[in-house]
Amino acid sequence: MIGPRIRTIRTKKKMSLSQLAERSRVTKSYLSQIERNICTNPSIEFVEKVAFALNVNPEVLLGWGQNEDENSNLDNHFLYVKKCLLTIDDNQLKELKDYIDFTLWKRDKKIKD
């Protein structure tokens, strides 16, 4: 069940129910019902919000594949970047691309030197 996994990860990260509700932008009461298995079929949107707030992949909450401890930092960074990309405008996206290009150019220059 998803509820116990959420509670386990939340308590491991020393996060209160209120903090998780605020960070995930879901109601504390609904989150509590999920954790106590009163509600057992949350939406995909709920799972994504809570996973992002807990800094884990949604698959972890669903019990598919890796457990939370096996999640690499790289996976968490990609998840974070993906969420950010969905909220930026075209100008910000171009700035980000330019920054990435510059960073890669700098890296390649160091390798050649």
Secondary structure as UniProt FT lines:
FT   HELIX           2..12
FT   TURN            13..14
FT   HELIX           17..24
FT   HELIX           28..35
FT   TURN            36..37
FT   HELIX           44..54
FT   HELIX           58..62
FT   HELIX           68..70
FT   HELIX           73..85
FT   TURN            86..87
FT   HELIX           90..112
//
